[in-house]
Structure formats: structure tokens, C-alpha cells
Amino acid sequence: GSVKVSTGETVTVFYKLTNLSDQPTAGTAMYNVGPDAAGAWFNKIACFCFEELKVGPRESLELPVVFFLDPALENEETMKAIEAITLSYTFFGAKTAPVAAAAAKPKS
């Protein structure tokens, strides 16, 4: 999914995390902002990535992220040609590599 936002506007979006396995899992989500130049202007106020998540077998969670884009980016030359910013998440198991059975994606 996508949302249109204005700089300085506080926005809440929800991501859906689904455990596709028959076993409970726990882990953390790490985020990425693209393009790289946009990362300095993307400010998270609240994020599920700040804590460990526990997800039961075949369970889905809807997880909020509250953020804003710093209005100063409007004066930044490297941002002039940027029309879209992508926020993505990867879920990592508590003591393992990325959990292939769990996926975080924007709720559509």
C-alpha cells in the first residue's frame, strides 16, 4: 500500500505481520528507508520495531508506525527529484537468521 503525506504531517500506517508457520515465533523487525538520501528526513515517533514481537502459529498482527517527514527536506537539493519514499521491514527471529515463515508488509 501507499500513502500521500505532506512534510511535517504526523502519519500513522499499519503493517500486517503474519506467522505462516505452525509454531510460535518471536523476533524483532528492522526497517529500511529508501532511497538512502531520504533516511535523514524520515522520523519515526512510534514503531513496532522498538520491541520484540511474539506471534502465535498462523497468527496475524496489525502493527502501527507513526512518523513524519522533516519539512527541512524541501530545501535539500538531493531530495528535489525524489517523488516517493519506501519504508520496508524485515522480521528477524529472536536468536536466528531472518525467519522465512514470517513476513511483514504494508496492509493494503
C-alpha positions in Angstrom: 0.0 0.0 0.0 1.0 3.6 -0.2 0.0 6.9 1.4 0.4 10.5 0.3 1.9 12.8 3.0 2.9 16.4 3.4 6.2 17.3 5.1 5.7 17.9 8.8 2.4 15.9 8.9 2.2 13.2 11.5 1.0 10.0 9.8 0.1 6.5 11.2 0.3 3.5 8.9 -0.3 -0.2 9.7 1.8 -3.2 8.7 0.4 -6.7 8.8 2.8 -9.3 10.2 1.7 -13.0 9.6 3.4 -16.1 11.1 2.9 -18.6 8.2 4.2 -21.5 10.3 2.6 -23.9 12.8 5.0 -22.8 15.5 5.0 -19.7 17.7 7.8 -17.2 16.9 9.4 -14.2 18.4 11.7 -11.6 17.0 12.3 -8.0 16.0 11.6 -6.0 12.9 14.3 -3.9 11.3 13.4 -1.1 8.9 14.8 0.3 5.8 14.1 3.7 4.2 14.7 4.2 0.5 16.2 5.9 -1.3 19.1 6.3 1.1 19.0 10.1 0.9 15.5 10.1 2.4 16.6 8.3 5.6 17.8 11.5 7.3 14.4 13.2 6.8 12.2 10.3 7.9 11.4 10.5 11.6 9.6 7.6 13.5 7.7 8.7 16.6 6.4 5.2 17.4 7.2 1.9 15.8 6.7 -1.8 16.4 10.4 -2.2 15.6 11.3 -0.8 19.0 10.3 -4.0 20.8 10.4 -7.8 20.5 7.2 -9.2 18.9 5.7 -12.6 19.7 3.4 -14.2 17.1 1.5 -17.4 17.6 1.1 -20.1 14.9 -0.8 -18.8 11.9 -1.5 -15.5 13.8 -1.5 -12.1 12.2 -0.8 -8.8 13.9 -1.6 -5.3 12.6 1.3 -3.1 13.7 1.3 0.7 13.7 4.1 3.1 12.7 3.8 6.8 13.5 6.1 9.1 11.5 6.7 12.4 9.8 8.9 13.8 7.1 11.1 16.7 8.3 9.9 19.9 6.5 13.6 20.8 6.0 13.8 18.2 3.3 12.0 20.7 1.0 15.2 22.8 0.9 17.6 19.9 0.4 19.0 19.7 -3.1 19.4 15.9 -3.0 15.7 15.5 -2.4 14.4 17.7 -5.2 14.0 14.8 -7.7 12.6 12.3 -5.1 8.8 11.7 -5.5 8.4 8.6 -3.4 10.0 7.2 -0.2 9.7 3.5 0.7 9.6 2.1 4.2 10.1 -1.6 4.5 10.6 -4.1 7.3 12.4 -7.5 7.7 11.5 -9.7 10.6 14.4 -11.4 12.4 13.8 -14.4 14.7 14.9 -13.9 18.3 18.1 -16.0 18.1 18.3 -16.9 14.4 18.7 -15.5 10.9 15.6 -14.0 9.3 12.5 -16.1 9.8 11.4 -17.2 6.4 8.0 -18.2 7.6 7.1 -14.7 8.8 6.6 -11.7 6.6 5.9 -8.0 7.3 4.3 -6.0 4.6 2.2 -2.9 4.4 -1.5 -3.6 4.9 -3.4 -2.9 1.7 
